[in-house]
Amino acid sequence: MMHGFIPPERYFPYLTWTEIEELPDKENIVIIQPIGAIEQHGPHLPIAVDSAISLGVLGKALGKLDPAIPAYALPCLYYGKSNEHWGFPGTITLKAETLLSVIKEMAASIYQAGFRKLVLMNSHGGQPQIMEIAARDLHQENPDFAVFPLFTWRVPNIAGELLTPQELAYGIHAGDAETSIMLALLPEQVKMEHAVTEYPAPLPQDSLLSMEGKLPFAWLTRELSKTGVMGDAIAATPEKGDRILDSVADGWVQVIEDVYKFQPLN
């Protein structure tokens, strides 16, 4: 079925154009664009990880959401800007300007249909900046258009309680958290017999720089990892994945409620 993890009554493409035209209070309906990537995630995970996480988290959140709150999921944008994984077979990447154009043109259609609240739900760590640029440009062009460039994992969740300090610091790709949540979402697509543990070499302890964070440097995965994994995939379990998935989804329930209640600042 096209809706996959998304509850069918919350799947925007299942509506007819007349139903969309007749929706009440369209200015406050929350439209959510899940955004992922098709990129390598080590020898044990499918290349659809980021897209699957967007859809899995969003589907579970929408299933928990108060039915009185109007919110709909758009089809996932599966391709993203994944050129940091260039050189690993299977990675499909768009240029930054291509992804930016796709997001802005999609959003223009949503705005033209009368909606005024759009969430960009991005699950790929290589493209939050594109979401932010798109959101600011769209709001500048139409000040009554509230656009929220959000990263799936930044809602309150318990992942930090379940991961080791080393994993929290360096497990940024295909490690414990992503592997665990995929064991919960798509267990038949996870090949744990090929799971590995590989961390990038740490920076000097007195360095202010980081791979991600306040003072990052540009890197390519093949410079840091032979397997494409940066983390401990061997430590992953489906039980851990269920707990992480549930907590991230709970965070997204609150996010959707907050967006629904949000009012322009001017």
N, C-alpha and C positions, 0 to 999 in steps of 0.2 A: 504494500500500500504506500501511496505517495507520502503520507504524513509521518510514517516511521514512528519515532518516539513521541511525536507531538500528538496530544489529544485531538481527534478529528474536528471537534467543535471549535477548536482554537486555531485551526489551520487556515490561514487567509486564502490560499488558492481554491479552497472548496466552496467559497462564497460565489454567488453570481454577481454580475455588475449591478443588477437592480437591488439585491440585498445590500450591497455596499453603499449604493446611493441612498438607501432608506435608513441606514444605521443612525440612531439618535446620538447626539452629543459627540460627534466625530472629533471635535477639538480635544477631547480628553481620552479617547481610545488610545491604548498603548500598542503601537506596532513595533514588533521586535524582529530585527534582521540578524539571524545567527550567521557568523562569519568564521570560517575555519581555514584549512589549508590541505593540500595534498603534497606531503613531503615525507621523506624518510624518518622513521622512528626506530632505528636499530634493526637487528635481524629477527626480533621477536614480535614486533608490533606492525599492524598494517599502516599504510601511508595515509589513511583517513583519520588518524587519531584526533587531531584538533577539531575537525568537522564533527566527528562522532561525539566528542565531549560537549561541543556547543549544543547539539541536538538533544543529547541525553540529559544534560542538566536542564535545558529549557523545557523539555517535555515533562520532566518530573516536577519542575517548579509550576508549570501551568496546570498540572494535575492537582497540585495542592492549593492553587490560588482560589480565593473566594470567587464563586461563579458570578457574583454581582459586579466584579471588576472586569470591564471589557478590555481584553488583550488578545492579540493575534500574532502568530508566528508566520513570517515569510519563509519561502524556501531558503535553504542554506546557500550561502556563497561558498562553494567548496574550494575554489582556487584563490590563493592569496599571494603575498610577496614572500617567497621562500628562498631567495637566492643565497642565503647563508648556508643552505644545504645543497648548493650546486655541486655536482660531481658524484652524488649518490643516485644511482638509477631509480627512477620512479618519481623523483621530485618534479613537480610541475609548478612553475613560478610565473607570476605576472610582474611586469614592471610597476614601480610605485605609482607612476602617473596613470597606468591602465587601471589599477585597482581603485585609485582615487576617482577616476572618471566613472567607473561602474557604480560606485557607491553614490556619487552625487547625482547621476542620472536616475538610479533607482529611487533615491529620495525625492527627486523632483516629481516623479510619478505619484508617490505617496502624498506629497503635498498637494498636487493638482486634484487628487481625489477627495481632498477636504480634511485629511488628517494633519494634526499639528504636534504629535508626540512620537518620536522615532528613537528607538534604542538600537545602537550598533553593538551587538553582543559578540565580541571578538575573543576567540580562544587561542590564537597564535601569537606567541611572544615577539615575533619579528615584525609586527605591523601596528601596534597601538598608535604610533605617531601619525599614521595615515588616517586612522579613525578620528583623531583629534583635529587634524587639518580639515577633513571633510566636514566635521560637525561645526567648526567655527565658520567656515565659508558658507555653509548652508544657512546658519543662523544670521550671518551678516547680510546675506541676500534676501532673507525673509525673516525679519525679527520676531514674527509670531510663530516661528517653527522652532520647537524645543527639540534639540538633538543631543543624545547622550552617548558619548564614546566610551564604552565600558569594557573592561577586561573580565572575562568570566571568573577567573580565580581570585579577584580582588575583593569579593564579598566576604564577610566573616565566615570562617569555616574551621574545621578541626584538623585540617591536614598538618598543620604545624605541631600538633600534639602527638601525631603518629609517626613522624619522620625523625631520623637522627639529625644531630647538629650538622654533620657533614653533608647529609642530603639536603637540608634546608639551605646550606651555603652554596653547594655546587650541583645539586641534582635538578638541573634546569630542563632536561630533555630526555624523554623516554625512560625515566628512572622510576623510582618507587611509586610516586603519586599517579603519574599518567598510566603506568602499567596496572596498578591496582584498580583504578577507575575503569580501565578497559576490560579488566577481568570481570567487573560488575556489569558493564554495558554489553560487551560483545565477546564473551569468553571463548567462543569457538574460533575467533579470529586471532587469538593470542597464542603464540608458540613459546610457552615458558621453557621448553627444552633448549631454546636458543637464547634465553635471557642471559645478559652479562652485567658485570659491574665495571664501569669505567668512568673515572673522574678526570677532568682537565687538571693540568699541573697548577697548583696554587700560586698566587702572586706573593711577593714578599709580604711579611706580616705588617711592615710599616708603610705599605703602599696605600694611597688613598683611592687608587683605581679599582675598578671591578668589571667583571664581564657584563653584568647588568646592575642597574642601580643609579645612584646619583652621579657618579663620575665614570661612565663606561668607556670602553674602547671598542672599535669595530673588529669583528672576528668572523671567521668562517669555520663551520663545524669540522671540516676535514683538517684544519690546523690544530684542533683540540682533541679530536677523538677518531680512532681508527674504525670503530664500529658504528658511529653515529649516535651512540648512547653517552649521555653525560649524567650519570647517576647510578643508583643501585637497583636495577630491575629485578634482580634475584630476590630481593626482600619483599616484593609485592605479593599481596594476597587478595582474593575476592572479598573477604570479610572487611579488610581495610578499605577496599574500593567502595563497598556498599555504604560504609560510614562516611567516607569523604563525599561521595555522590549525594547522599542525603543532606549533609550539612551545607554543601555548596548550593543545592537546590533551595534549601530553606533561606539562604541568603538572598537568592534571586526572587523568591516570593516577596521578601521585604522590598527589594529594589523595584519590582514592578508596581507594588502598592505605592511606593514613594513617587514614582514617575506619574502614576495616575493622579495623585494628589497635588503634584507640582503645579505651581502657578508662576507665570512670568514675573520677573523681578521689577519690571517698569510699570 
